[in-house]
């Protein structure tokens, strides 16, 4: 057991120490813990908002079990979304696999230590998502101590299910990336379909929550009834019932141990198969095409974005949210207008700033430039030695980031504004604000990546999910959103809502120009120093 706990310690520390490029372990560990803490706070916020909102609707119907089923299903989806690429890169693509497997430990111990490190991360997410749900059930349903004890047990067991799913899907994605032609296209398509399903569920939940219709119990039953383990968990908690809890425990623990055991039997051969190289013999001589250096760099950046699934899904999530939300608002315009018509007259002026807040939140999640330098890795010297000016390299990375986000802004914002019944001037100002926020975010991300480059990551997942520049850009944006909300509050009284939003757009344009000047001077010197 001593060897196994040492392996588990190494695996879990490896997940935490990958967040910061600093050579000092304490600073790296602190940044990793900080990233985990921020994600837990996000789960706590989501759990609190949805749990108490749905608890107020479902408690009078005596259906708090639906609340627990819904939050359990949301937890599985969130853990799966954040963990499947980590499983692909950390469990099956880690550079330390050869070293660990050469030690006097079994393949089962090595695999189990890596999977348990992933489980511990999922457990933290689950705990902070289920605690608000439990608090809502205690508040609305007056449940006792037995419920609290079973809830803590469920928080320990539930993460086993998404961890097993992450291991299965992580292996399939690793296999796709090494053995299938057009693998990036297939992987990205699967991810987009999964994310679209989650997004539709989220939009439906938010709309049902805002409408407060008690008939929502029927659709929730249909949405969660197929997920038997979370249904058993809900029945065990609201019963309370030890029988249902035993069925839930066996389903979670049994699936987890079965998947880990099966993979441990073939772990070494799987890694050998995934790292082997296949030589093609069907090459044909074709005509060569020439182009400018900028076009080559721009195409390279686009291929990296759309050819790296974890990169696309983490940098494109905001664009998908914005585009999907705009289409949903356009299609459901009548229902949304019916809900908005029930608001007090003084709340009508808050629709445009609320949409502006959502818009800027989506834009700040889509900065590909906050990782574009780090993803060059040990190949950065090739780019630096090429006969291309640094400004051209920067411009190619910036334009690729704009290509990812601007179409979603130009399509999603007008559709969403129309669906919410905004006037033409308000829709135009919102669109201009989205364009200005996109330029600001892309330029800001490049500056942050030059401040905190990470060129020694073991894989792309570490850069995209856990590097300091990405974490600062994403979570620092929450502070910028709060500052923007405060400025809107100060400007809206004397200028009005539309003019205040226009002033915020102009301010973002000004900061974008300052970032541009900074990149042409300090940014150029910093990039050259990275290869020096």
Steps between C-alpha positions, in 0.01 A plus 500: 500500500791734566609478136147563380451810716834629373375451142172674585690791654716532189198485268293754691795736543566465128153638431556793737860580407413538132330837542800731528817522291701617800782272610404538865280210605321696771383764255396234249304309762334819623385589149364147448310513827372845405370368168322215678355742756365729227332209327345392830364851551347485153330170588379647828348795315327283238374259763363778718321686221332196342430311826313776682319616186369152417451415867249783531303352207527129581462506880123583495454204264686264733758425227831600654632168367487659155727778624758248621475300176548815296803618698650150490464488123648849472797390711566198280486721188730767647756250629490318169547821300796619707657158547481310173789685333701487822451124493618482141814704567578414863417129515587391147736775381713594801875509443562329834318180404817321386683592819217392730444169320870417521482513880426194718125570508214340311330661203177492700661717774633752247167527321300512822720780642444715190128428491463576871678833447231579242237372744620735774454796267151379408422445868580863577266613221226262615523603863455868423215429258304265727540701821275785373248239379500343846461840662200574276342165590551564873360853465192410294442143616612504865704182453694368799842367598459173306466702179820694573700182568372329185571818300866494606519131404344580162758775447773237545338246267361714218840618359592137433247494215633794293857389573427161341333673204800734464734201491299328228455809285859613563626171359273531195617855434864394538435219253333740258790741517753231409321267259222678311527738207329836554508412870487863612185562297327192644607576858395864476166401351433260788593767752281761334203264496547419867543865593194596294292247694625639832439854380142425392435340839644804676294746296187295560571489874560875516182576308292261714655647813412853396143407404434324834249263339413205735441276198876485460498182710389295199781606266755462781379145560552423132840672491644318803307173501740322264800569728425218743794549742409862576132402532598232752709758684205741519267228629758392759544856629135606512377167640731459674558144376805281556383264226508768231832627638645149467383481137653843432829403668528174306432675168766768560771292669439195283529690171810684623686187617399303190630765260827548692557124527439438128732783397769388745516161330601663172647831621855439377387371163256791466775755560730318256224496239420868549863614477595281203538659160329382183681563171291580198594375154239678288669836453453663163692778332281810460553861403640732763322823587669818614369780715601779733662439836202655676249269331712198596514612863128577504413156360732340754319672786160397365616139459621503859169638631273272299742206502548478877172394666586616851614838363186553292257396772662718767545806282183457295258440787407868517436517126278191519310643796446832325399348168277236661341755734428737212338227291300376801375854575407555134308171476333539843434871463129469574549310823777734611286806426220348709735458795649849459153655483438383858790707630429835671529801266813627678671166426457540125802730475718227654460258209768665283767524777423143608557380143817711485629325814429157353658606171824618661512186715479279190764704318749481788476119493622486139857629507716265294794741532546439875657163407628559145863569603513217755370248246808560286695316773850391407427589136492872570857545380394389150245779487747749642776412251268526201554811286173651618454817709365453852210732420392263222507205742290695750255613233445141380422383855270797563311452172452130575348592838270752334396240244388271781281756679388777267257290289321389817470864611376626164239221475406422859460855634247627239300176527496519880406868499213433259377207708498715814315783327774766516487809283728542198734755670540271802573201277758701304674621816506146641660375178765775512565418866550133409746589223695733731506237777629242252794720392576582864493136611717373215765770555486456878550124466815545291645745752428263790658206317816703443508577874440136605622273220505126565724327249576182697152346537468123464203536263259754353236432767729638770551822302136553411346404834762571767752761386517826691428728203174316421390497865572871547325591176184300575459565870640854486224576253246459779659798672491698176131417460436630851687823418302534177173453688602770746588743219168430331318577824679836525450594134146377443337755730620814317537349149244223471543128438597506132748786535660337806558177307646702212744666744610158627561389140711811438698430818574146380617639166737736684649216705535292184706779344719514811556123482593538133766760586626281784537198270695698240756600762520291815326202339754477219792507744337242727443261210858533384622437856310169516727355232813671622 
